[in-house]
Amino acid sequence: AVGTRNAGAANVSREVGRLPGMLVLVLDLAKGAAAPLIAKALHLPGWALYGSSVAAVLGHNFSPFLRFSGGKGVAVALGVAAVIMPFLTPVTAGPGVIAVMVFRRNVVIYFGLSALAFVIAMFITRPSALDAGIVLTLVALVLATAYARAWREWHAAMAGALRRLRGRPV
């Protein structure tokens, strides 16, 4: 109900405090990690690993419990990536997570920079096609969700500003 009205770690950290924000971050990371961990533990085929990983982010971003709204999926995607590529994730995403928690600013900018570092690292290390496909799909989902929400917020703000300029009540 406060800030960006997002239930994600960055908004909770900004509006409620760092400790609750860290708790939300850890829980979202665990939620993301659970999907591929369960798929791997059950020895499910690659398509199930892919599907469960994507479903974890989609379920977070478009939760039926929040009237199909939700977070941006950054922490959930990082949780998935930490299971899929445990050596690359801390090196490429760790600085972005630390920056968000310290500076409490736009998560999408830090995610974009971390995603770029992740893609460069994947190009160098050459992971399996399945692992690369999962991570790249999640990056695309997070960026598409963040862009769509930013566009809606910007459009609503501009429409309100135009109404105020014309002298109409908002």
Phi and psi in degrees as a GROMACS rama.xvg file:
@    title "Ramachandran Plot"
@    xaxis  label "Phi"
@    yaxis  label "Psi"
@TYPE xy
-125.265  164.964  VAL-2
62.2129  -127.744  GLY-3
-82.4473  0.408336  THR-4
63.7496  20.4117  ARG-5
-97.0554  138.748  ASN-6
-85.8661  11.8879  ALA-7
-77.7754  169.133  GLY-8
-62.5183  -39.7915  ALA-9
-65.4803  -44.6742  ALA-10
-67.4326  -41.7828  ASN-11
-62.4197  -42.248  VAL-12
-62.1892  -44.3501  SER-13
-66.0075  -44.0191  ARG-14
-94.0303  -28.0517  GLU-15
-110.453  -39.2688  VAL-16
147.139  163.008  GLY-17
-67.2095  -41.2094  ARG-18
-63.224  -49.3811  LEU-19
-61.6383  -35.2899  PRO-20
-63.7106  -40.9745  GLY-21
-65.1611  -38.2253  MET-22
-63.3242  -45.1062  LEU-23
-62.4378  -40.6517  VAL-24
-59.9798  -48.0097  LEU-25
-62.744  -42.5074  VAL-26
-66.1754  -39.8826  LEU-27
-67.6457  -40.0836  ASP-28
-59.8039  -43.9898  LEU-29
-65.1602  -38.4816  ALA-30
-61.4297  -42.6156  LYS-31
-68.0681  -40.1641  GLY-32
-69.204  -29.4176  ALA-33
-62.1049  -40.6492  ALA-34
-60.081  -55.6636  ALA-35
-70.3198  -29.794  PRO-36
-63.2837  -44.2623  LEU-37
-65.6511  -43.7809  ILE-38
-60.9165  -40.387  ALA-39
-70.723  -40.4138  LYS-40
-63.4086  -33.6957  ALA-41
-86.9778  2.00498  LEU-42
55.6757  42.1374  HIS-43
-75.5665  156.733  LEU-44
-68.8031  169.319  PRO-45
-56.5649  -38.8732  GLY-46
-64.4748  -31.867  TRP-47
-72.5742  -37.4554  ALA-48
-62.5953  -45.7992  LEU-49
-61.3246  -50.3586  TYR-50
-61.8524  -42.816  GLY-51
-67.8646  -35.0133  SER-52
-67.4335  -45.067  SER-53
-66.8112  -40.2814  VAL-54
-62.9151  -34.7751  ALA-55
-61.4655  -43.8866  ALA-56
-71.7919  -43.7544  VAL-57
-62.2684  -40.6768  LEU-58
-64.1783  -32.5321  GLY-59
-74.3665  -43.6631  HIS-60
-72.7246  -31.3813  ASN-61
-130.307  58.2892  PHE-62
-68.5208  128.526  SER-63
-65.7397  -20.7583  PRO-64
-75.9059  -15.8041  PHE-65
-117.564  31.8451  LEU-66
55.9107  44.8063  ARG-67
59.4214  31.3206  PHE-68
-115.577  -174.661  SER-69
164.639  -153.834  GLY-70
-85.9597  -169.847  GLY-71
-90.0728  -16.9445  LYS-72
89.2309  8.45326  GLY-73
-62.4992  -53.6047  VAL-74
-66.4471  -37.1292  ALA-75
-64.9747  -43.738  VAL-76
-62.8151  -38.1831  ALA-77
-65.809  -35.9951  LEU-78
-63.3695  -42.7202  GLY-79
-62.663  -48.5795  VAL-80
-61.0078  -34.884  ALA-81
-64.2216  -29.9496  ALA-82
-82.689  -41.4284  VAL-83
-69.4742  -45.4318  ILE-84
-132.181  76.8591  MET-85
-65.9291  -19.1704  PRO-86
-90.3922  -33.6197  PHE-87
-80.4095  -34.6481  LEU-88
-59.9329  -50.9185  THR-89
-63.9248  -34.8082  PRO-90
-70.7488  -41.4056  VAL-91
-89.4564  -36.1679  THR-92
-97.3078  -23.2002  ALA-93
-53.5867  -49.1656  GLY-94
-60.0629  -36.241  PRO-95
-65.9643  -42.6144  GLY-96
-63.2833  -43.4546  VAL-97
-63.1959  -42.5867  ILE-98
-62.0867  -41.7958  ALA-99
-63.7229  -44.0139  VAL-100
-70.1635  -31.0211  MET-101
-80.9555  -49.946  VAL-102
-91.0782  -18.28  PHE-103
54.6401  45.6278  ARG-104
-113.111  -161.259  ARG-105
-60.1806  113.331  ASN-106
-64.0864  -36.3888  VAL-107
-64.889  -37.0878  VAL-108
-63.9537  -48.1709  ILE-109
-65.843  -36.7024  TYR-110
-64.2742  -42.5873  PHE-111
-60.9964  -43.1042  GLY-112
-65.9416  -41.2382  LEU-113
-65.5213  -39.2237  SER-114
-64.1558  -39.8896  ALA-115
-62.0518  -44.9077  LEU-116
-61.9466  -38.8082  ALA-117
-63.8663  -44.2191  PHE-118
-64.1636  -42.0919  VAL-119
-62.4496  -43.6563  ILE-120
-64.2757  -37.5335  ALA-121
-65.7346  -37.3668  MET-122
-61.8959  -37.0995  PHE-123
-76.2094  -44.4056  ILE-124
-86.5814  -18.1045  THR-125
52.4712  70.5553  ARG-126
-72.451  176.389  PRO-127
-63.7978  158.094  SER-128
-61.8346  -38.3267  ALA-129
-63.4552  -48.9442  LEU-130
-61.5152  -45.1491  ASP-131
-63.4246  -40.8068  ALA-132
-62.8036  -42.0089  GLY-133
-62.3527  -50.5888  ILE-134
-64.3033  -44.0287  VAL-135
-66.2293  -36.313  LEU-136
-63.7233  -42.7734  THR-137
-65.8613  -39.9435  LEU-138
-59.7624  -45.3217  VAL-139
-62.8994  -42.027  ALA-140
-61.7697  -45.8238  LEU-141
-64.4254  -46.2915  VAL-142
-66.1674  -38.9503  LEU-143
-65.9961  -42.1187  ALA-144
-64.3321  -46.1719  THR-145
-63.9598  -41.7346  ALA-146
-64.8731  -44.298  TYR-147
-62.8242  -41.9868  ALA-148
-69.0203  -39.4371  ARG-149
-64.1806  -39.6303  ALA-150
-63.5963  -44.8121  TRP-151
-61.8795  -44.6756  ARG-152
-63.5824  -42.9277  GLU-153
-64.3395  -44.4031  TRP-154
-61.725  -43.9364  HIS-155
-64.4932  -40.1683  ALA-156
-65.0046  -42.2115  ALA-157
-66.7665  -39.9298  MET-158
-63.5785  -41.7499  ALA-159
-63.8846  -40.4711  GLY-160
-65.0055  -41.2362  ALA-161
-64.5562  -40.225  LEU-162
-63.3799  -39.8715  ARG-163
-66.362  -38.5626  ARG-164
-65.1645  -32.8175  LEU-165
-83.0122  -5.55569  ARG-166
85.5001  11.5771  GLY-167
-90.8973  147.834  ARG-168
-68.5073  147.73  PRO-169
